[in-house]
Amino acid sequence: MFSQVKAKLTLLYSLSLLCVLVSFIGLLYLLISDEINEKELDEINVYFNKEKSDFIEELYEKKHHGLENDPNRAIFYYVYNRQSELIYGEESLPSLSSWIEENMLTKGKSFTERVDWKQEHLLLVKRPLSLNENPYDFVILGMNISSEKHLIQNITWTLIGLTLLFSLLFAGLGYYFAGQAMKPITNAFHKQEKFVSDASHEIRTPLSIFYSSVDVLMREEKENLSSYGQEVLEDVKAEANLMSSLINNLLFLARSDNDQLSLEMKEVNLSGLLMTVFKKFSRIVPESIQFEQNIQTDITFICDEVRVQQLLYILLDNAIRYTTEGKVSLSLHSENGVKIITVSDTGCGITSKDLPFIFDRFYRADLSRGKGGAGLGLSIAQTIVKAHGGEIYVVSNEGEGTVFTVIFKDKR
């Protein structure tokens, strides 16, 4: 139980810290990449504003000067007239102009794009030039941003590596802090658990003697007791029975908590067991309740017969106890090796605020007050189901009834 809580706390701590880390790293990545991208664009815009008059002058001369190649240029450019004819240009990557003429000239009056060409990463910018009130002359400027792109990629991989590293670190720290946080709770629980187990064992013997003494007194001294005295002894015996049942339930849960719950597993005719339990309860169900069964025949299951019977007693007893009139039904069917037991009623139901806590020990909903019981039945039922590797679910609406569903999976 505590290992599951510790795992959940570890997961919670780790995910919380990881979310903070991912948010920080993501923000850092965006800031760095945006800063680099803005710097590259600003550099081109500054160059364009500085050289714009020279570009227009080249257009004014209307002479085709061709291309000059300088591999060391930081910024290259191509000046085109209104007919998209190349007037002049200086480039740093041979044959790039041919690719630009095929792919970039028809993309509007202006654009800013980052493209991949061969194995290079390029930033290309198209800007219109104004000559004799003609807005269709233009220049395409660009720069090789491969080094900056690789820098951003290296930063990305570094940040991913740091994220993985800190994730493992956070998981370790989360596990440690979860263990530290659980220590006082674990110690308190084990002390309470030991007290319940020890107290139950200590009370069991004197209670058995007390019960036997009352039983002997009722048999041998009944003639000498007044009717009032006989009623008192009957009440004492009934309370002793209730106390004995409570102690047995506490011992059952204590053994389960200590992983000392022993089950006598064998192949059981589950259909026959449910039918036997149904017949027993049919004799005690009030006439105001319609008791029905829908039990599929020939279903077997490897289980502890006594504990499964105890589970059925708990669920049916609750269903009948909280149904003054209406219907209670018991059903069993099998689907692909899965055994499904359902106990439903049309009784008072369970409120939405109580529903999440009904399997907690000693928890008693408002509607159950005055109905007897110590609030251990459903907790024991859940323990029995889990000990068999199953699951138990409940659906209830106040004033409409309750449905308990138990699912057992065949382990063969």
NULO-494889 format. One record per residue (C-alpha): z, x, y; residue number from 1; residue in three letters. Coordinates in nm, 3 decimals. Each point is the difference from the previous one (the first is absolute). Layout:
// NULO-494889
[r [Z; X; Y]; NUM; "ALA"]
...
// end
This chain:
// NULO-494889
[r [0.000; 0.000; 0.000]; 1; "MET"]
[r [0.102; 0.269; 0.248]; 2; "PHE"]
[r [-0.295; 0.220; -0.098]; 3; "SER"]
[r [-0.233; -0.284; 0.105]; 4; "GLN"]
[r [0.183; -0.040; 0.332]; 5; "VAL"]
[r [-0.014; 0.377; 0.052]; 6; "LYS"]
[r [-0.373; 0.001; -0.072]; 7; "ALA"]
[r [-0.055; -0.286; 0.247]; 8; "LYS"]
[r [0.202; 0.178; 0.270]; 9; "LEU"]
[r [-0.193; 0.322; -0.064]; 10; "THR"]
[r [-0.327; -0.188; 0.031]; 11; "LEU"]
[r [0.120; -0.169; 0.319]; 12; "LEU"]
[r [0.113; 0.327; 0.161]; 13; "TYR"]
[r [-0.317; 0.183; -0.106]; 14; "SER"]
[r [-0.238; -0.273; 0.119]; 15; "LEU"]
[r [0.183; -0.035; 0.332]; 16; "SER"]
[r [-0.015; 0.373; 0.072]; 17; "LEU"]
[r [-0.356; 0.022; -0.132]; 18; "LEU"]
[r [-0.114; -0.279; 0.232]; 19; "CYS"]
[r [0.152; 0.185; 0.296]; 20; "VAL"]
[r [-0.165; 0.326; -0.113]; 21; "LEU"]
[r [-0.343; -0.159; -0.059]; 22; "VAL"]
[r [0.017; -0.173; 0.338]; 23; "SER"]
[r [0.091; 0.328; 0.173]; 24; "PHE"]
[r [-0.266; 0.203; -0.183]; 25; "ILE"]
[r [-0.263; -0.270; 0.057]; 26; "GLY"]
[r [0.079; -0.009; 0.371]; 27; "LEU"]
[r [-0.009; 0.381; 0.016]; 28; "LEU"]
[r [-0.338; 0.005; -0.174]; 29; "TYR"]
[r [-0.145; -0.258; 0.239]; 30; "LEU"]
[r [0.130; 0.188; 0.304]; 31; "LEU"]
[r [-0.141; 0.334; -0.118]; 32; "ILE"]
[r [-0.340; -0.136; -0.106]; 33; "SER"]
[r [-0.034; -0.209; 0.318]; 34; "ASP"]
[r [0.092; 0.298; 0.214]; 35; "GLU"]
[r [-0.262; 0.219; -0.172]; 36; "ILE"]
[r [-0.266; -0.273; 0.023]; 37; "ASN"]
[r [0.071; -0.063; 0.369]; 38; "GLU"]
[r [-0.012; 0.371; 0.075]; 39; "LYS"]
[r [-0.342; 0.032; -0.168]; 40; "GLU"]
[r [-0.140; -0.299; 0.189]; 41; "LEU"]
[r [0.140; 0.118; 0.332]; 42; "ASP"]
[r [-0.158; 0.338; -0.053]; 43; "GLU"]
[r [-0.343; -0.159; -0.046]; 44; "ILE"]
[r [0.044; -0.235; 0.297]; 45; "ASN"]
[r [0.101; 0.289; 0.227]; 46; "VAL"]
[r [-0.302; 0.195; -0.113]; 47; "TYR"]
[r [-0.229; -0.301; 0.061]; 48; "PHE"]
[r [0.130; -0.057; 0.352]; 49; "ASN"]
[r [-0.040; 0.367; 0.078]; 50; "LYS"]
[r [-0.356; 0.031; -0.135]; 51; "GLU"]
[r [-0.132; -0.346; 0.088]; 52; "LYS"]
[r [-0.192; 0.117; 0.306]; 53; "SER"]
[r [-0.173; 0.272; -0.205]; 54; "ASP"]
[r [-0.100; -0.257; -0.263]; 55; "PHE"]
[r [-0.155; -0.220; 0.269]; 56; "ILE"]
[r [-0.180; 0.298; 0.149]; 57; "GLU"]
[r [-0.160; 0.075; -0.336]; 58; "GLU"]
[r [-0.119; -0.360; -0.016]; 59; "LEU"]
[r [-0.133; 0.016; 0.358]; 60; "TYR"]
[r [-0.217; 0.297; -0.088]; 61; "GLU"]
[r [-0.144; -0.200; -0.293]; 62; "LYS"]
[r [-0.068; 0.312; -0.197]; 63; "LYS"]
[r [0.073; 0.038; -0.371]; 64; "HIS"]
[r [0.200; 0.319; -0.025]; 65; "HIS"]
[r [0.078; -0.046; -0.369]; 66; "GLY"]
[r [0.320; 0.106; -0.174]; 67; "LEU"]
[r [0.213; 0.308; 0.024]; 68; "GLU"]
[r [0.229; 0.093; -0.285]; 69; "ASN"]
[r [0.337; 0.164; 0.050]; 70; "ASP"]
[r [0.233; -0.014; -0.304]; 71; "PRO"]
[r [0.295; 0.096; 0.218]; 72; "ASN"]
[r [-0.029; -0.299; 0.234]; 73; "ARG"]
[r [0.306; -0.224; 0.009]; 74; "ALA"]
[r [-0.194; -0.300; 0.137]; 75; "ILE"]
[r [-0.365; -0.070; -0.071]; 76; "PHE"]
[r [-0.224; -0.257; 0.170]; 77; "TYR"]
[r [-0.345; -0.165; -0.008]; 78; "TYR"]
[r [-0.164; -0.151; 0.310]; 79; "VAL"]
[r [-0.247; -0.288; -0.057]; 80; "TYR"]
[r [-0.226; -0.194; 0.237]; 81; "ASN"]
[r [-0.048; -0.377; 0.001]; 82; "ARG"]
[r [-0.253; 0.027; -0.283]; 83; "GLN"]
[r [0.265; 0.175; -0.212]; 84; "SER"]
[r [-0.195; 0.323; 0.020]; 85; "GLU"]
[r [0.201; 0.320; -0.016]; 86; "LEU"]
[r [-0.027; 0.186; 0.331]; 87; "ILE"]
[r [0.247; 0.276; -0.051]; 88; "TYR"]
[r [0.296; 0.089; -0.212]; 89; "GLY"]
[r [0.237; 0.268; -0.115]; 90; "GLU"]
[r [0.135; -0.028; -0.353]; 91; "GLU"]
[r [0.233; 0.196; -0.224]; 92; "SER"]
[r [-0.109; -0.151; -0.336]; 93; "LEU"]
[r [-0.367; 0.048; -0.094]; 94; "PRO"]
[r [-0.200; -0.316; -0.088]; 95; "SER"]
[r [0.278; -0.230; 0.125]; 96; "LEU"]
[r [-0.234; -0.137; 0.267]; 97; "SER"]
[r [-0.234; -0.143; -0.265]; 98; "SER"]
[r [0.289; -0.189; -0.164]; 99; "TRP"]
[r [0.115; -0.131; 0.338]; 100; "ILE"]
[r [-0.348; -0.127; 0.087]; 101; "GLU"]
[r [-0.018; -0.185; -0.331]; 102; "GLU"]
[r [0.346; -0.155; 0.006]; 103; "ASN"]
[r [0.157; -0.007; 0.347]; 104; "MET"]
[r [-0.261; -0.071; 0.271]; 105; "LEU"]
[r [-0.007; -0.376; -0.049]; 106; "THR"]
[r [0.375; -0.060; 0.016]; 107; "LYS"]
[r [0.021; -0.138; 0.351]; 108; "GLY"]
[r [0.032; 0.145; 0.348]; 109; "LYS"]
[r [0.325; 0.181; -0.079]; 110; "SER"]
[r [0.225; 0.066; -0.298]; 111; "PHE"]
[r [0.273; 0.228; -0.129]; 112; "THR"]
[r [-0.010; 0.069; -0.374]; 113; "GLU"]
[r [0.145; 0.241; -0.251]; 114; "ARG"]
[r [-0.251; 0.069; -0.276]; 115; "VAL"]
[r [-0.038; 0.223; -0.305]; 116; "ASP"]
[r [-0.316; 0.206; -0.018]; 117; "TRP"]
[r [-0.055; 0.224; -0.299]; 118; "LYS"]
[r [0.341; 0.169; -0.033]; 119; "GLN"]
[r [0.088; -0.023; 0.368]; 120; "GLU"]
[r [0.206; -0.252; 0.194]; 121; "HIS"]
[r [-0.149; -0.081; 0.340]; 122; "LEU"]
[r [0.100; -0.191; 0.311]; 123; "LEU"]
[r [-0.308; -0.151; 0.170]; 124; "LEU"]
[r [-0.006; -0.167; 0.341]; 125; "VAL"]
[r [-0.296; -0.175; 0.163]; 126; "LYS"]
[r [0.001; -0.038; 0.379]; 127; "ARG"]
[r [-0.270; -0.154; 0.224]; 128; "PRO"]
[r [-0.153; 0.198; 0.288]; 129; "LEU"]
[r [-0.122; -0.160; 0.324]; 130; "SER"]
[r [-0.323; 0.132; 0.151]; 131; "LEU"]
[r [-0.211; -0.199; 0.247]; 132; "ASN"]
[r [0.210; -0.305; -0.082]; 133; "GLU"]
[r [-0.105; 0.027; -0.362]; 134; "ASN"]
[r [0.302; -0.052; -0.233]; 135; "PRO"]
[r [-0.179; 0.082; -0.322]; 136; "TYR"]
[r [-0.001; 0.376; 0.013]; 137; "ASP"]
[r [0.293; 0.136; -0.198]; 138; "PHE"]
[r [0.172; 0.299; -0.150]; 139; "VAL"]
[r [0.172; 0.040; -0.336]; 140; "ILE"]
[r [0.283; 0.250; -0.001]; 141; "LEU"]
[r [0.203; 0.115; -0.294]; 142; "GLY"]
[r [0.239; 0.252; -0.142]; 143; "MET"]
[r [0.087; 0.127; -0.345]; 144; "ASN"]
[r [0.348; -0.135; -0.080]; 145; "ILE"]
[r [0.016; 0.127; -0.360]; 146; "SER"]
[r [0.293; 0.231; 0.072]; 147; "SER"]
[r [0.194; -0.279; 0.171]; 148; "GLU"]
[r [-0.086; -0.240; -0.285]; 149; "LYS"]
[r [0.125; 0.251; -0.255]; 150; "HIS"]
[r [0.313; 0.048; 0.208]; 151; "LEU"]
[r [0.068; -0.375; -0.008]; 152; "ILE"]
[r [-0.064; -0.006; -0.376]; 153; "GLN"]
[r [0.241; 0.289; -0.053]; 154; "ASN"]
[r [0.258; -0.179; 0.213]; 155; "ILE"]
[r [-0.055; -0.315; -0.208]; 156; "THR"]
[r [0.054; 0.178; -0.331]; 157; "TRP"]
[r [0.301; 0.182; 0.141]; 158; "THR"]
[r [0.154; -0.329; 0.113]; 159; "LEU"]
[r [-0.072; -0.159; -0.340]; 160; "ILE"]
[r [0.166; 0.294; -0.172]; 161; "GLY"]
[r [0.301; -0.028; 0.230]; 162; "LEU"]
[r [0.017; -0.372; -0.071]; 163; "THR"]
[r [0.010; 0.060; -0.377]; 164; "LEU"]
[r [0.254; 0.279; 0.038]; 165; "LEU"]
[r [0.231; -0.205; 0.220]; 166; "PHE"]
[r [-0.045; -0.302; -0.226]; 167; "SER"]
[r [0.147; 0.197; -0.289]; 168; "LEU"]
[r [0.272; 0.132; 0.230]; 169; "LEU"]
[r [0.082; -0.350; 0.121]; 170; "PHE"]
[r [0.009; -0.128; -0.358]; 171; "ALA"]
[r [0.250; 0.271; -0.093]; 172; "GLY"]
[r [0.212; -0.063; 0.307]; 173; "LEU"]
[r [-0.021; -0.376; -0.055]; 174; "GLY"]
[r [0.117; 0.039; -0.359]; 175; "TYR"]
[r [0.291; 0.220; 0.111]; 176; "TYR"]
[r [0.110; -0.227; 0.284]; 177; "PHE"]
[r [-0.038; -0.308; -0.220]; 178; "ALA"]
[r [0.231; 0.164; -0.253]; 179; "GLY"]
[r [0.252; 0.082; 0.271]; 180; "GLN"]
[r [-0.013; -0.354; 0.136]; 181; "ALA"]
[r [0.046; -0.147; -0.349]; 182; "MET"]
[r [0.301; 0.214; -0.095]; 183; "LYS"]
[r [0.277; -0.215; 0.154]; 184; "PRO"]
[r [-0.169; -0.318; -0.125]; 185; "ILE"]
[r [-0.040; 0.143; -0.350]; 186; "THR"]
[r [0.360; 0.118; -0.012]; 187; "ASN"]
[r [0.131; -0.336; 0.118]; 188; "ALA"]
[r [-0.218; -0.185; -0.251]; 189; "PHE"]
[r [0.111; 0.218; -0.293]; 190; "HIS"]
[r [0.365; -0.046; 0.096]; 191; "LYS"]
[r [-0.049; -0.377; 0.015]; 192; "GLN"]
[r [-0.193; 0.009; -0.326]; 193; "GLU"]
[r [0.277; 0.197; -0.174]; 194; "LYS"]
[r [0.264; -0.233; 0.138]; 195; "PHE"]
[r [-0.185; -0.310; -0.126]; 196; "VAL"]
[r [-0.052; 0.153; -0.344]; 197; "SER"]
[r [0.358; 0.128; -0.031]; 198; "ASP"]
[r [0.154; -0.317; 0.136]; 199; "ALA"]
[r [-0.209; -0.216; -0.232]; 200; "SER"]
[r [0.108; 0.201; -0.302]; 201; "HIS"]
[r [0.365; -0.003; 0.105]; 202; "GLU"]
[r [0.004; -0.375; 0.065]; 203; "ILE"]
[r [-0.190; -0.090; -0.316]; 204; "ARG"]
[r [0.284; 0.074; -0.246]; 205; "THR"]
[r [0.285; -0.184; 0.178]; 206; "PRO"]
[r [-0.237; -0.289; 0.073]; 207; "LEU"]
[r [-0.084; -0.028; -0.371]; 208; "SER"]
[r [0.373; -0.006; -0.082]; 209; "ILE"]
[r [0.059; -0.257; 0.273]; 210; "PHE"]
[r [-0.281; -0.222; -0.128]; 211; "TYR"]
[r [0.123; 0.026; -0.361]; 212; "SER"]
[r [0.355; -0.086; 0.109]; 213; "SER"]
[r [-0.119; -0.310; 0.184]; 214; "VAL"]
[r [-0.206; -0.102; -0.303]; 215; "ASP"]
[r [0.299; 0.040; -0.232]; 216; "VAL"]
[r [0.222; -0.189; 0.240]; 217; "LEU"]
[r [-0.246; -0.289; 0.015]; 218; "MET"]
[r [-0.022; -0.020; -0.380]; 219; "ARG"]
[r [0.367; 0.039; -0.095]; 220; "GLU"]
[r [0.185; -0.147; 0.297]; 221; "GLU"]
[r [-0.239; -0.279; 0.092]; 222; "LYS"]
[r [0.238; -0.265; -0.135]; 223; "GLU"]
[r [0.285; 0.129; 0.219]; 224; "ASN"]
[r [-0.203; 0.004; 0.323]; 225; "LEU"]
[r [-0.039; -0.283; 0.241]; 226; "SER"]
[r [-0.349; -0.123; 0.088]; 227; "SER"]
[r [0.026; 0.186; 0.331]; 228; "TYR"]
[r [0.099; 0.321; -0.181]; 229; "GLY"]
[r [-0.296; -0.039; -0.234]; 230; "GLN"]
[r [-0.233; -0.040; 0.299]; 231; "GLU"]
[r [0.145; 0.315; 0.156]; 232; "VAL"]
[r [-0.059; 0.197; -0.320]; 233; "LEU"]
[r [-0.357; -0.132; -0.021]; 234; "GLU"]
[r [-0.063; 0.115; 0.359]; 235; "ASP"]
[r [0.155; 0.341; -0.075]; 236; "VAL"]
[r [-0.220; 0.038; -0.309]; 237; "LYS"]
[r [-0.311; -0.097; 0.196]; 238; "ALA"]
[r [0.078; 0.251; 0.274]; 239; "GLU"]
[r [0.065; 0.268; -0.263]; 240; "ALA"]
[r [-0.343; -0.075; -0.145]; 241; "ASN"]
[r [-0.159; 0.037; 0.345]; 242; "LEU"]
[r [0.182; 0.327; 0.062]; 243; "MET"]
[r [-0.104; 0.134; -0.341]; 244; "SER"]
[r [-0.362; -0.091; 0.075]; 245; "SER"]
[r [0.019; 0.172; 0.340]; 246; "LEU"]
[r [0.143; 0.318; -0.153]; 247; "ILE"]
[r [-0.271; 0.007; -0.268]; 248; "ASN"]
[r [-0.265; -0.038; 0.271]; 249; "ASN"]
[r [0.152; 0.282; 0.205]; 250; "LEU"]
[r [0.008; 0.227; -0.305]; 251; "LEU"]
[r [-0.363; -0.087; -0.076]; 252; "PHE"]
[r [-0.111; 0.098; 0.353]; 253; "LEU"]
[r [0.219; 0.314; -0.003]; 254; "ALA"]
[r [-0.164; 0.117; -0.324]; 255; "ARG"]
[r [-0.341; -0.071; 0.149]; 256; "SER"]
[r [0.082; 0.205; 0.311]; 257; "ASP"]
[r [0.110; 0.291; -0.219]; 258; "ASN"]
[r [-0.311; -0.027; -0.220]; 259; "ASP"]
[r [0.228; -0.086; -0.291]; 260; "GLN"]
[r [-0.146; -0.342; -0.070]; 261; "LEU"]
[r [-0.098; -0.009; -0.366]; 262; "SER"]
[r [-0.267; -0.240; -0.120]; 263; "LEU"]
[r [-0.063; -0.094; -0.363]; 264; "GLU"]
[r [-0.377; -0.008; 0.013]; 265; "MET"]
[r [-0.185; -0.181; -0.275]; 266; "LYS"]
[r [-0.300; -0.228; -0.038]; 267; "GLU"]
[r [0.108; -0.350; 0.099]; 268; "VAL"]
[r [-0.181; -0.331; -0.029]; 269; "ASN"]
[r [0.019; -0.073; 0.372]; 270; "LEU"]
[r [-0.143; -0.349; -0.044]; 271; "SER"]
[r [0.267; -0.088; -0.254]; 272; "GLY"]
[r [0.277; 0.144; 0.218]; 273; "LEU"]
[r [-0.106; -0.207; 0.302]; 274; "LEU"]
[r [-0.030; -0.313; -0.212]; 275; "MET"]
[r [0.353; 0.054; -0.138]; 276; "THR"]
[r [0.141; 0.045; 0.349]; 277; "VAL"]
[r [-0.190; -0.307; 0.120]; 278; "PHE"]
[r [0.150; -0.216; -0.276]; 279; "LYS"]
[r [0.353; 0.121; 0.081]; 280; "LYS"]
[r [-0.036; -0.082; 0.368]; 281; "PHE"]
[r [-0.162; -0.335; -0.080]; 282; "SER"]
[r [0.338; -0.117; -0.131]; 283; "ARG"]
[r [0.185; 0.071; 0.324]; 284; "ILE"]
[r [-0.259; -0.086; 0.266]; 285; "VAL"]
[r [0.108; -0.308; 0.203]; 286; "PRO"]
[r [-0.206; -0.314; -0.041]; 287; "GLU"]
[r [-0.105; 0.019; 0.365]; 288; "SER"]
[r [-0.199; 0.315; -0.078]; 289; "ILE"]
[r [-0.328; 0.003; -0.189]; 290; "GLN"]
[r [0.006; 0.314; -0.217]; 291; "PHE"]
[r [-0.347; 0.118; -0.113]; 292; "GLU"]
[r [-0.148; 0.294; -0.190]; 293; "GLN"]
[r [-0.345; 0.151; -0.031]; 294; "ASN"]
[r [0.050; 0.281; -0.251]; 295; "ILE"]
[r [-0.303; 0.166; -0.156]; 296; "GLN"]
[r [0.055; 0.062; -0.371]; 297; "THR"]
[r [-0.005; 0.324; -0.200]; 298; "ASP"]
[r [0.078; 0.237; 0.287]; 299; "ILE"]
[r [0.197; 0.307; -0.106]; 300; "THR"]
[r [0.160; 0.270; 0.211]; 301; "PHE"]
[r [0.202; 0.316; -0.068]; 302; "ILE"]
[r [0.328; -0.058; 0.182]; 303; "CYS"]
[r [0.377; -0.043; -0.027]; 304; "ASP"]
[r [0.025; -0.360; -0.117]; 305; "GLU"]
[r [0.356; -0.050; 0.123]; 306; "VAL"]
[r [-0.076; 0.128; 0.350]; 307; "ARG"]
[r [-0.319; -0.205; 0.035]; 308; "VAL"]
[r [0.195; -0.306; -0.111]; 309; "GLN"]
[r [0.263; 0.084; 0.263]; 310; "GLN"]
[r [-0.281; 0.022; 0.259]; 311; "LEU"]
[r [-0.125; -0.347; -0.095]; 312; "LEU"]
[r [0.352; -0.144; 0.013]; 313; "TYR"]
[r [0.047; 0.133; 0.354]; 314; "ILE"]
[r [-0.329; -0.136; 0.132]; 315; "LEU"]
[r [0.030; -0.340; -0.167]; 316; "LEU"]
[r [0.367; -0.038; 0.095]; 317; "ASP"]
[r [-0.089; 0.063; 0.366]; 318; "ASN"]
[r [-0.296; -0.240; -0.014]; 319; "ALA"]
[r [0.212; -0.283; -0.145]; 320; "ILE"]
[r [0.300; 0.074; 0.220]; 321; "ARG"]
[r [-0.195; -0.031; 0.325]; 322; "TYR"]
[r [-0.213; -0.300; -0.104]; 323; "THR"]
[r [0.187; -0.329; 0.031]; 324; "THR"]
[r [-0.306; -0.201; -0.094]; 325; "GLU"]
[r [-0.362; 0.080; -0.060]; 326; "GLY"]
[r [-0.162; 0.239; -0.246]; 327; "LYS"]
[r [0.080; 0.334; -0.165]; 328; "VAL"]
[r [-0.262; 0.172; -0.213]; 329; "SER"]
[r [-0.016; 0.305; -0.226]; 330; "LEU"]
[r [-0.337; 0.153; -0.088]; 331; "SER"]
[r [-0.140; 0.301; -0.182]; 332; "LEU"]
[r [-0.355; 0.128; -0.038]; 333; "HIS"]
[r [-0.177; 0.329; -0.065]; 334; "SER"]
[r [-0.293; 0.153; 0.189]; 335; "GLU"]
[r [-0.157; 0.326; -0.122]; 336; "ASN"]
[r [0.323; 0.123; -0.158]; 337; "GLY"]
[r [0.213; -0.111; 0.298]; 338; "VAL"]
[r [0.278; -0.249; -0.076]; 339; "LYS"]
[r [0.077; -0.238; 0.286]; 340; "ILE"]
[r [0.318; -0.209; 0.000]; 341; "ILE"]
[r [0.044; -0.261; 0.273]; 342; "THR"]
[r [0.309; -0.206; 0.087]; 343; "VAL"]
[r [-0.060; -0.255; 0.273]; 344; "SER"]
[r [0.198; -0.285; 0.153]; 345; "ASP"]
[r [-0.028; -0.260; 0.273]; 346; "THR"]
[r [0.352; 0.054; 0.130]; 347; "GLY"]
[r [0.144; 0.098; 0.337]; 348; "CYS"]
[r [-0.200; 0.324; 0.023]; 349; "GLY"]
[r [0.095; 0.318; 0.184]; 350; "ILE"]
[r [-0.023; 0.060; 0.374]; 351; "THR"]
[r [-0.238; 0.266; 0.127]; 352; "SER"]
[r [0.290; 0.201; 0.144]; 353; "LYS"]
[r [0.180; 0.007; -0.338]; 354; "ASP"]
[r [-0.305; 0.063; -0.219]; 355; "LEU"]
[r [-0.022; 0.381; 0.050]; 356; "PRO"]
[r [0.363; 0.045; -0.110]; 357; "PHE"]
[r [0.040; -0.226; -0.303]; 358; "ILE"]
[r [-0.012; 0.294; -0.246]; 359; "PHE"]
[r [0.276; 0.188; 0.188]; 360; "ASP"]
[r [0.337; 0.015; -0.171]; 361; "ARG"]
[r [0.259; -0.255; 0.111]; 362; "PHE"]
[r [-0.250; -0.153; 0.243]; 363; "TYR"]
[r [0.033; -0.376; 0.015]; 364; "ARG"]
[r [-0.226; -0.211; 0.217]; 365; "ALA"]
[r [0.140; -0.284; 0.207]; 366; "ASP"]
[r [-0.146; -0.259; -0.237]; 367; "LEU"]
[r [0.185; 0.153; -0.294]; 368; "SER"]
[r [0.346; -0.036; 0.146]; 369; "ARG"]
[r [0.216; -0.229; -0.201]; 370; "GLY"]
[r [-0.229; 0.044; -0.303]; 371; "LYS"]
[r [0.216; 0.261; -0.173]; 372; "GLY"]
[r [-0.101; 0.347; -0.112]; 373; "GLY"]
[r [0.070; 0.342; 0.144]; 374; "ALA"]
[r [-0.351; 0.083; 0.121]; 375; "GLY"]
[r [-0.076; 0.241; -0.287]; 376; "LEU"]
[r [-0.234; -0.210; -0.215]; 377; "GLY"]
[r [-0.332; 0.079; 0.166]; 378; "LEU"]
[r [0.096; 0.366; 0.040]; 379; "SER"]
[r [0.062; 0.016; -0.375]; 380; "ILE"]
[r [-0.329; -0.183; -0.063]; 381; "ALA"]
[r [-0.190; 0.254; 0.208]; 382; "GLN"]
[r [0.175; 0.287; -0.182]; 383; "THR"]
[r [-0.100; -0.143; -0.341]; 384; "ILE"]
[r [-0.361; -0.045; 0.109]; 385; "VAL"]
[r [-0.027; 0.354; 0.140]; 386; "LYS"]
[r [0.168; 0.145; -0.311]; 387; "ALA"]
[r [-0.293; -0.146; -0.196]; 388; "HIS"]
[r [-0.254; 0.146; 0.245]; 389; "GLY"]
[r [-0.081; -0.340; 0.150]; 390; "GLY"]
[r [-0.003; -0.162; 0.341]; 391; "GLU"]
[r [0.165; -0.316; 0.131]; 392; "ILE"]
[r [-0.127; -0.200; 0.298]; 393; "TYR"]
[r [0.126; -0.307; 0.181]; 394; "VAL"]
[r [-0.174; -0.258; 0.219]; 395; "VAL"]
[r [0.209; -0.266; 0.169]; 396; "SER"]
[r [-0.011; -0.252; 0.283]; 397; "ASN"]
[r [0.312; -0.164; 0.131]; 398; "GLU"]
[r [0.022; -0.356; -0.124]; 399; "GLY"]
[r [-0.305; 0.035; -0.228]; 400; "GLU"]
[r [0.122; 0.212; -0.289]; 401; "GLY"]
[r [-0.021; 0.352; -0.144]; 402; "THR"]
[r [-0.225; 0.183; -0.246]; 403; "VAL"]
[r [0.113; 0.318; -0.179]; 404; "PHE"]
[r [-0.273; 0.198; -0.176]; 405; "THR"]
[r [0.076; 0.279; -0.249]; 406; "VAL"]
[r [-0.281; 0.233; -0.108]; 407; "ILE"]
[r [0.033; 0.218; -0.311]; 408; "PHE"]
[r [-0.271; 0.248; -0.098]; 409; "LYS"]
[r [-0.050; 0.091; -0.365]; 410; "ASP"]
[r [0.071; 0.372; -0.042]; 411; "LYS"]
[r [-0.180; 0.033; -0.330]; 412; "ARG"]
// end
